Amino acid sequence: GTQFHPEKSAEWGMKILDNFCRLSR
């Protein structure tokens, strides 16, 4: 199965948030 990596998940969250902030401008 697929293993869950908290670090990678957090990194993804930050990337998504960053993109979201850029789009919001």
Residue frames as a rotation matrix with the C-alpha (Angstrom) as fourth column:
GLY 1
0.557 0.830 0.000 0.00
0.830 -0.557 0.000 0.00
0.000 0.000 -1.000 0.00
THR 2
0.185 -0.453 0.872 0.89
0.301 -0.819 -0.489 3.65
0.935 0.353 -0.015 -0.01
GLN 3
-0.175 -0.337 -0.925 2.80
0.983 -0.001 -0.185 4.96
0.061 -0.941 0.332 2.98
PHE 4
0.799 0.520 0.303 1.85
0.480 -0.854 0.200 8.31
0.362 -0.015 -0.932 4.47
HIS 5
-0.299 -0.945 -0.134 4.62
0.908 -0.238 -0.346 10.86
0.294 -0.225 0.929 4.79
PRO 6
0.537 0.539 -0.649 3.68
0.760 -0.643 0.095 13.80
-0.366 -0.544 -0.755 7.08
GLU 7
-0.255 -0.726 -0.639 6.67
0.262 -0.688 0.677 15.81
-0.931 0.005 0.365 5.91
LYS 8
-0.898 -0.067 0.434 5.71
0.437 -0.048 0.898 15.48
-0.040 0.997 0.073 2.26
SER 9
0.043 0.996 0.083 2.09
0.968 -0.062 0.243 16.25
0.247 0.070 -0.966 3.08
ALA 10
0.392 0.036 -0.919 3.11
0.547 -0.813 0.201 19.43
-0.740 -0.581 -0.338 4.89
GLU 11
-0.673 -0.710 -0.206 5.33
0.202 -0.445 0.873 20.39
-0.711 0.546 0.443 1.97
TRP 12
-0.621 0.538 0.569 2.40
0.729 0.130 0.672 19.90
0.288 0.833 -0.473 -0.39
GLY 13
0.371 0.814 -0.447 0.17
0.921 -0.385 0.063 21.98
-0.121 -0.435 -0.892 1.86
MET 14
-0.009 -0.469 -0.883 2.66
0.298 -0.845 0.445 24.82
-0.955 -0.259 0.147 1.80
LYS 15
-0.909 -0.347 0.232 2.94
0.294 -0.136 0.946 24.67
-0.297 0.928 0.225 -1.99
ILE 16
-0.252 0.907 0.336 -0.83
0.896 0.089 0.434 24.69
0.364 0.411 -0.836 -2.40
LEU 17
0.454 0.393 -0.800 -1.17
0.741 -0.665 0.094 27.58
-0.495 -0.635 -0.593 0.04
ASP 18
-0.445 -0.717 -0.536 1.54
0.212 -0.666 0.715 29.51
-0.870 0.205 0.449 -1.81
ASN 19
-0.868 0.170 0.466 -0.21
0.478 0.031 0.878 28.98
0.134 0.985 -0.108 -5.14
PHE 20
0.113 0.985 -0.128 -3.55
0.978 -0.088 0.187 29.94
0.173 -0.147 -0.974 -3.61
CYS 21
0.207 -0.106 -0.973 -2.09
0.513 -0.835 0.200 33.19
-0.833 -0.540 -0.118 -2.24
ARG 22
-0.815 -0.563 -0.135 -0.65
0.158 -0.440 0.884 34.03
-0.557 0.699 0.448 -5.66
LEU 23
-0.607 0.660 0.444 -3.99
0.692 0.163 0.703 33.41
0.392 0.734 -0.555 -7.34
SER 24
0.236 0.766 -0.598 -5.79
0.954 -0.299 -0.005 35.53
-0.183 -0.570 -0.801 -4.75
ARG 25
-0.475 -0.502 -0.723 -3.74
0.424 -0.850 0.312 38.62
-0.771 -0.159 0.617 -5.61
